[in-house]
Amino acid sequence: MNRRKGISLYIKLLIYFLLFVGFAVLIFVFTLPRIPDTLYKETKPTTIYDETGKVVKVLANRERVRLDQVSSDFIDAIIALEDADFYSHHGLSKRSLLRALFYNLKSGKIRQGGSTITQQLAKNLFFEFDRTWYRKVKEFFIATQLEQQFSKDEILEAYINQINFSSGVLGVEMASQVYFAKHADELTLAEAAMLAGIPRWPEHYNPYKNYDIARERQTFVLNRMVEENFIEPEEKKNALAKDVQLERLNALAGYADYFLDYIIQMASDELNKTAVYYGGLDIFSTLNAQYQYHASRAVQEGLKLIDDLLGLEPYNTATWSEKVNYPQAALVSLDVHTGEVRALVGGRDFQRTPFNRAISNNRHPGSAFKVFTYTSALDKRIVNPATVVVDDTLVIRYDNQRWEPENFDLQYHGPMVVKYALMKSVNVIAAKLIQRVGPKTVMDYAHRMGIQSDMEANFSLALGATGIAPLELACAVATLADYGVAKECFSINRITKFNGDELYENKIASRRVLDPQTCYIMIDMMKGVMEGGTAQSSRRLGFLRPAAGKTGTSDDNRDSWFVGFTPNLITVVWVGFDDNRKMKTKYGTEVTGASAALPVWTQYMKEALADEPFVEFPIPQGIKFKEVDPRTGSGPLPGGPSLRIAIRKK
């Protein structure tokens, strides 16, 4: 009797278990997505607009092509790499699973997956952002349904039109244009193999970002093609012997690659990368297309002149590996009053080096940092522009250290007024000012005005011995240009969903941090730099607008800077080598802020503002002007040197 009850209990439990499993299977089946009539997932791409609302970039670019419009080498490469049994299985390949396991064990890391092309298509169509094991089960069931409903060619065609080739480029046709400036049916075996290797890890195998790694991946793909009898070993050898040239179609050649990459980065920080690339968003940026074009052109043409000055062969004749040894440049241009970034260039060649130097804070600004030293001294009323300071031997001892600053020309020039010292960028005078004000005060002023990078409160701050970014220097000096109003500088105004719902809006937050009189006095002193100081060559180059600026050259001529502004637009230019080498001309002379960065700034500002009216800097209340002798600070002698300075009335 007990035995019968036990058997009966087991039967009941088995029935309950089977009912539970059956119910779970029914729920699972009913929750599977419906197979569409077409295999193409049409979604609205994310679009980036300039400040006027014009489209400047569409993310997730794709262009659909038929299977017969694609190179047979690419078709063979993608099948050999992803799914050698594609035309013989029914959605799941045991061989692919075993092969993936073998290669992963052999390499010691995951280099292949076991999913078939059909499974990958199912993932792309329905489960792209789901990363659970449950997705894999669903993926298998959907793959079997796809195999029943569509032909192999239809599945393969849909797959190659939707796979990700990095940076939002979807599909083989658009990838062919972006990487090789040709259509998908024109791909060579070498190009096809490199392209086929990208989708497994798009950002890592992107040849623009990691060319050597992409070449290793290309070799792996070609080996797979040999193993699967798609090509002969000799064909592989010939393909590997070819140096694959990366080139964009002219229609896609961007003049704003660094800026757009920065905008995408900022949007991804606010939301997330997946939403930015695939969310169908509208990103309204601060980019001014005209300014950006002129900025890119000024950097390219300026660097050509610098290459020649340094005795280098033309950049476009250099090999891929040689190009990293050429000088680089960065340019940032902001609206003085709002902090909106109007133009940004982070280097000479985004394809070769996508590293954005405009936002990198690892370069010393040299004398351009004197802006903060002089501003703090003026604002604290320790000096005024007519104060006489003597340029002579100076030794500063602190914390068991000894610092003896030297002027650029290794000479001393005796007494001079503060404005004249800034115009001529006299190092010893700047050191004497920071000695009076204190390094911590200078550092505090720099932070207050907009420098965000960490600094150490030491006396060498006077000469710019700290790492900052061109963008933050532009933002901080814009505080002066806007008469003491500091604000966060930004590149995105707002982001909306495809239905118009707002996801993000930038609110311009500003605060007064400096006295307007201090700012105008500093502006007047920096106007002197343009008129008769280290930046006066900009006038000889044809830039005649009212402007203020400051040159900067770091120790051993490793960094060349210029920061300058009109009443409405501020621009910073940096020039240097990525490896921080000294810059020496082919004649053995030093490269300075005036000889390298200033010409780039001048060309850009001339062209960007060509159609704008000349505007003078407004003079705030409480300011008066007087003429002084630049050496004595007293009234100039008849026929002697004279310098016009702005000072407070009281």
PEMO-V418446 format. One record per residue. N is the residue number from 1. RES is the residue in three letters. SS is DSSP state (a for helix, b for strand, c for the rest). NEAR is the number of other ideal C-beta (glycine too) atoms within 10 Angstrom. Layout:
BEGIN
n-><N	N>
res-><RES	RES>
ss-><SS	SS>
near-><NEAR	NEAR>
END
This chain:
BEGIN
n-><1	2	3	4	5	6	7	8	9	10	11	12	13	14	15	16	17	18	19	20	21	22	23	24	25	26	27	28	29	30	31	32	33	34	35	36	37	38	39	40	41	42	43	44	45	46	47	48	49	50	51	52	53	54	55	56	57	58	59	60	61	62	63	64	65	66	67	68	69	70	71	72	73	74	75	76	77	78	79	80	81	82	83	84	85	86	87	88	89	90	91	92	93	94	95	96	97	98	99	100	101	102	103	104	105	106	107	108	109	110	111	112	113	114	115	116	117	118	119	120	121	122	123	124	125	126	127	128	129	130	131	132	133	134	135	136	137	138	139	140	141	142	143	144	145	146	147	148	149	150	151	152	153	154	155	156	157	158	159	160	161	162	163	164	165	166	167	168	169	170	171	172	173	174	175	176	177	178	179	180	181	182	183	184	185	186	187	188	189	190	191	192	193	194	195	196	197	198	199	200	201	202	203	204	205	206	207	208	209	210	211	212	213	214	215	216	217	218	219	220	221	222	223	224	225	226	227	228	229	230	231	232	233	234	235	236	237	238	239	240	241	242	243	244	245	246	247	248	249	250	251	252	253	254	255	256	257	258	259	260	261	262	263	264	265	266	267	268	269	270	271	272	273	274	275	276	277	278	279	280	281	282	283	284	285	286	287	288	289	290	291	292	293	294	295	296	297	298	299	300	301	302	303	304	305	306	307	308	309	310	311	312	313	314	315	316	317	318	319	320	321	322	323	324	325	326	327	328	329	330	331	332	333	334	335	336	337	338	339	340	341	342	343	344	345	346	347	348	349	350	351	352	353	354	355	356	357	358	359	360	361	362	363	364	365	366	367	368	369	370	371	372	373	374	375	376	377	378	379	380	381	382	383	384	385	386	387	388	389	390	391	392	393	394	395	396	397	398	399	400	401	402	403	404	405	406	407	408	409	410	411	412	413	414	415	416	417	418	419	420	421	422	423	424	425	426	427	428	429	430	431	432	433	434	435	436	437	438	439	440	441	442	443	444	445	446	447	448	449	450	451	452	453	454	455	456	457	458	459	460	461	462	463	464	465	466	467	468	469	470	471	472	473	474	475	476	477	478	479	480	481	482	483	484	485	486	487	488	489	490	491	492	493	494	495	496	497	498	499	500	501	502	503	504	505	506	507	508	509	510	511	512	513	514	515	516	517	518	519	520	521	522	523	524	525	526	527	528	529	530	531	532	533	534	535	536	537	538	539	540	541	542	543	544	545	546	547	548	549	550	551	552	553	554	555	556	557	558	559	560	561	562	563	564	565	566	567	568	569	570	571	572	573	574	575	576	577	578	579	580	581	582	583	584	585	586	587	588	589	590	591	592	593	594	595	596	597	598	599	600	601	602	603	604	605	606	607	608	609	610	611	612	613	614	615	616	617	618	619	620	621	622	623	624	625	626	627	628	629	630	631	632	633	634	635	636	637	638	639	640	641	642	643	644	645	646	647	648	649	650>
res-><MET	ASN	ARG	ARG	LYS	GLY	ILE	SER	LEU	TYR	ILE	LYS	LEU	LEU	ILE	TYR	PHE	LEU	LEU	PHE	VAL	GLY	PHE	ALA	VAL	LEU	ILE	PHE	VAL	PHE	THR	LEU	PRO	ARG	ILE	PRO	ASP	THR	LEU	TYR	LYS	GLU	THR	LYS	PRO	THR	THR	ILE	TYR	ASP	GLU	THR	GLY	LYS	VAL	VAL	LYS	VAL	LEU	ALA	ASN	ARG	GLU	ARG	VAL	ARG	LEU	ASP	GLN	VAL	SER	SER	ASP	PHE	ILE	ASP	ALA	ILE	ILE	ALA	LEU	GLU	ASP	ALA	ASP	PHE	TYR	SER	HIS	HIS	GLY	LEU	SER	LYS	ARG	SER	LEU	LEU	ARG	ALA	LEU	PHE	TYR	ASN	LEU	LYS	SER	GLY	LYS	ILE	ARG	GLN	GLY	GLY	SER	THR	ILE	THR	GLN	GLN	LEU	ALA	LYS	ASN	LEU	PHE	PHE	GLU	PHE	ASP	ARG	THR	TRP	TYR	ARG	LYS	VAL	LYS	GLU	PHE	PHE	ILE	ALA	THR	GLN	LEU	GLU	GLN	GLN	PHE	SER	LYS	ASP	GLU	ILE	LEU	GLU	ALA	TYR	ILE	ASN	GLN	ILE	ASN	PHE	SER	SER	GLY	VAL	LEU	GLY	VAL	GLU	MET	ALA	SER	GLN	VAL	TYR	PHE	ALA	LYS	HIS	ALA	ASP	GLU	LEU	THR	LEU	ALA	GLU	ALA	ALA	MET	LEU	ALA	GLY	ILE	PRO	ARG	TRP	PRO	GLU	HIS	TYR	ASN	PRO	TYR	LYS	ASN	TYR	ASP	ILE	ALA	ARG	GLU	ARG	GLN	THR	PHE	VAL	LEU	ASN	ARG	MET	VAL	GLU	GLU	ASN	PHE	ILE	GLU	PRO	GLU	GLU	LYS	LYS	ASN	ALA	LEU	ALA	LYS	ASP	VAL	GLN	LEU	GLU	ARG	LEU	ASN	ALA	LEU	ALA	GLY	TYR	ALA	ASP	TYR	PHE	LEU	ASP	TYR	ILE	ILE	GLN	MET	ALA	SER	ASP	GLU	LEU	ASN	LYS	THR	ALA	VAL	TYR	TYR	GLY	GLY	LEU	ASP	ILE	PHE	SER	THR	LEU	ASN	ALA	GLN	TYR	GLN	TYR	HIS	ALA	SER	ARG	ALA	VAL	GLN	GLU	GLY	LEU	LYS	LEU	ILE	ASP	ASP	LEU	LEU	GLY	LEU	GLU	PRO	TYR	ASN	THR	ALA	THR	TRP	SER	GLU	LYS	VAL	ASN	TYR	PRO	GLN	ALA	ALA	LEU	VAL	SER	LEU	ASP	VAL	HIS	THR	GLY	GLU	VAL	ARG	ALA	LEU	VAL	GLY	GLY	ARG	ASP	PHE	GLN	ARG	THR	PRO	PHE	ASN	ARG	ALA	ILE	SER	ASN	ASN	ARG	HIS	PRO	GLY	SER	ALA	PHE	LYS	VAL	PHE	THR	TYR	THR	SER	ALA	LEU	ASP	LYS	ARG	ILE	VAL	ASN	PRO	ALA	THR	VAL	VAL	VAL	ASP	ASP	THR	LEU	VAL	ILE	ARG	TYR	ASP	ASN	GLN	ARG	TRP	GLU	PRO	GLU	ASN	PHE	ASP	LEU	GLN	TYR	HIS	GLY	PRO	MET	VAL	VAL	LYS	TYR	ALA	LEU	MET	LYS	SER	VAL	ASN	VAL	ILE	ALA	ALA	LYS	LEU	ILE	GLN	ARG	VAL	GLY	PRO	LYS	THR	VAL	MET	ASP	TYR	ALA	HIS	ARG	MET	GLY	ILE	GLN	SER	ASP	MET	GLU	ALA	ASN	PHE	SER	LEU	ALA	LEU	GLY	ALA	THR	GLY	ILE	ALA	PRO	LEU	GLU	LEU	ALA	CYS	ALA	VAL	ALA	THR	LEU	ALA	ASP	TYR	GLY	VAL	ALA	LYS	GLU	CYS	PHE	SER	ILE	ASN	ARG	ILE	THR	LYS	PHE	ASN	GLY	ASP	GLU	LEU	TYR	GLU	ASN	LYS	ILE	ALA	SER	ARG	ARG	VAL	LEU	ASP	PRO	GLN	THR	CYS	TYR	ILE	MET	ILE	ASP	MET	MET	LYS	GLY	VAL	MET	GLU	GLY	GLY	THR	ALA	GLN	SER	SER	ARG	ARG	LEU	GLY	PHE	LEU	ARG	PRO	ALA	ALA	GLY	LYS	THR	GLY	THR	SER	ASP	ASP	ASN	ARG	ASP	SER	TRP	PHE	VAL	GLY	PHE	THR	PRO	ASN	LEU	ILE	THR	VAL	VAL	TRP	VAL	GLY	PHE	ASP	ASP	ASN	ARG	LYS	MET	LYS	THR	LYS	TYR	GLY	THR	GLU	VAL	THR	GLY	ALA	SER	ALA	ALA	LEU	PRO	VAL	TRP	THR	GLN	TYR	MET	LYS	GLU	ALA	LEU	ALA	ASP	GLU	PRO	PHE	VAL	GLU	PHE	PRO	ILE	PRO	GLN	GLY	ILE	LYS	PHE	LYS	GLU	VAL	ASP	PRO	ARG	THR	GLY	SER	GLY	PRO	LEU	PRO	GLY	GLY	PRO	SER	LEU	ARG	ILE	ALA	ILE	ARG	LYS	LYS>
ss-><c	a	a	a	a	a	a	a	a	a	a	a	a	a	a	a	a	a	a	a	a	a	a	a	a	a	a	a	a	a	a	c	c	c	c	c	c	c	c	c	c	c	c	c	c	c	b	b	b	c	c	c	c	c	b	b	b	b	c	c	b	c	c	c	c	c	a	a	a	c	c	a	a	a	a	a	a	a	a	a	a	a	c	c	c	c	c	c	c	c	c	c	c	a	a	a	a	a	a	a	a	a	a	a	a	a	a	c	c	c	c	c	c	c	c	c	a	a	a	a	a	a	a	a	a	a	c	c	c	c	c	c	a	a	a	a	a	a	a	a	a	a	a	a	a	a	a	a	a	c	c	a	a	a	a	a	a	a	a	a	c	c	c	b	c	c	c	c	b	b	c	a	a	a	a	a	a	a	a	a	c	c	c	a	a	a	c	c	a	a	a	a	a	a	a	a	c	c	a	a	a	a	a	a	a	c	c	c	c	c	a	a	a	a	a	a	a	a	a	a	a	a	a	a	a	a	a	c	c	c	c	c	a	a	a	a	a	a	a	a	a	c	c	c	c	c	c	c	c	a	a	a	c	c	c	c	a	a	a	a	a	a	a	a	a	a	a	a	a	a	c	c	a	a	a	a	a	a	c	c	c	b	b	b	b	c	c	c	a	a	a	a	a	a	a	a	a	a	a	a	a	a	a	a	a	a	a	a	a	c	c	c	c	c	a	a	a	c	c	c	c	a	a	a	a	c	c	b	b	b	b	b	b	b	b	c	c	c	c	b	b	b	b	b	b	c	c	c	c	c	c	c	c	c	c	c	c	c	c	c	c	c	b	b	c	a	a	a	a	a	a	a	a	a	a	a	a	a	a	c	c	c	c	c	c	c	c	b	b	b	b	c	c	c	c	b	b	b	c	c	b	b	b	c	c	c	c	c	c	c	c	c	c	b	b	b	b	a	a	a	a	a	a	c	c	c	a	a	a	a	a	a	a	a	a	a	a	c	a	a	a	a	a	a	a	a	a	a	a	c	c	c	c	c	c	c	c	c	a	a	a	a	a	c	c	c	b	b	c	a	a	a	a	a	a	a	a	a	a	a	a	c	c	c	b	b	b	c	c	b	c	b	b	b	b	b	c	c	c	c	c	b	b	b	b	c	c	c	c	b	b	b	c	c	c	a	a	a	a	a	a	a	a	a	a	a	a	a	a	a	a	a	c	c	c	c	a	a	a	a	c	c	c	c	c	c	c	b	b	b	b	b	b	c	a	a	a	c	b	b	b	b	b	b	b	c	c	c	b	b	b	b	b	b	b	b	c	c	c	c	c	c	c	b	c	c	c	c	c	b	c	c	a	a	a	a	a	a	a	a	a	a	a	a	a	a	a	a	c	c	c	c	c	c	c	c	c	c	c	c	c	c	b	b	b	b	b	b	c	c	c	c	c	c	c	c	c	c	c	c	c	c	b	b	b	b	b	b	c	c>
near-><5	6	7	8	9	10	10	10	10	10	10	10	10	10	10	10	10	10	10	10	10	10	10	10	10	10	9	13	9	7	8	13	12	7	15	12	7	9	20	12	15	7	12	14	18	23	17	24	18	21	18	11	8	9	10	21	24	13	22	21	19	23	16	17	19	12	14	10	13	25	21	14	22	23	20	20	28	25	20	23	22	23	22	21	16	19	10	9	19	11	20	18	22	10	14	22	15	11	17	17	12	11	15	15	9	9	11	7	8	11	14	19	14	18	22	28	25	29	25	20	25	28	19	17	20	18	18	14	9	12	9	9	6	11	16	15	12	19	23	16	14	22	24	15	16	21	18	10	13	19	9	14	12	14	22	22	23	23	24	24	23	21	24	21	23	20	20	22	25	26	22	33	22	22	27	27	20	22	26	24	17	15	17	25	16	12	25	17	24	23	24	28	32	27	29	32	25	24	22	20	15	17	12	13	24	19	23	19	19	15	17	10	15	21	19	12	23	26	15	19	23	28	16	24	26	16	12	15	10	20	21	11	10	9	16	20	11	14	23	16	8	11	8	21	11	17	14	16	14	7	7	13	11	16	20	24	22	26	31	23	18	22	23	23	14	21	26	14	11	14	16	11	15	11	18	24	20	18	22	16	23	20	27	21	27	23	28	21	17	16	24	26	15	23	30	22	15	26	26	16	14	25	22	15	14	25	17	13	18	16	10	18	11	10	17	8	8	16	7	15	10	12	15	14	12	21	22	20	25	28	31	29	26	29	20	22	17	19	26	22	29	25	29	30	30	26	22	24	17	21	19	19	18	16	14	22	25	24	19	18	16	11	25	22	30	26	26	30	29	29	27	31	27	29	27	25	25	26	21	14	10	15	21	17	26	20	17	19	20	14	19	11	10	17	9	17	10	11	6	5	10	8	16	11	21	14	17	16	10	6	8	14	17	9	15	24	26	27	31	28	29	27	25	20	26	24	20	22	27	28	24	24	24	27	16	14	24	15	19	13	19	27	21	16	24	25	16	19	24	22	24	14	14	11	20	11	13	19	21	19	23	28	27	27	17	20	15	26	24	30	26	21	31	27	25	27	30	26	27	27	26	24	21	23	19	21	22	13	21	19	25	23	17	14	24	15	14	14	7	7	7	10	16	16	11	19	6	12	10	14	10	12	17	22	17	18	22	22	24	21	25	28	22	20	26	28	21	24	27	23	17	15	22	23	30	15	15	26	15	8	13	9	22	10	18	14	27	26	29	30	28	30	30	25	13	12	22	18	26	30	32	30	32	28	25	23	20	15	26	31	29	32	34	30	30	25	16	16	8	13	13	13	23	15	16	10	7	6	11	15	23	23	30	21	21	31	33	28	21	28	28	26	23	27	27	17	16	23	19	9	7	11	6	10	13	9	18	10	15	16	7	13	15	11	10	12	10	22	19	23	17	16	21	11	11	15	10	5	6	11	12	13	22	14	22	23	20	16	8	6>
END
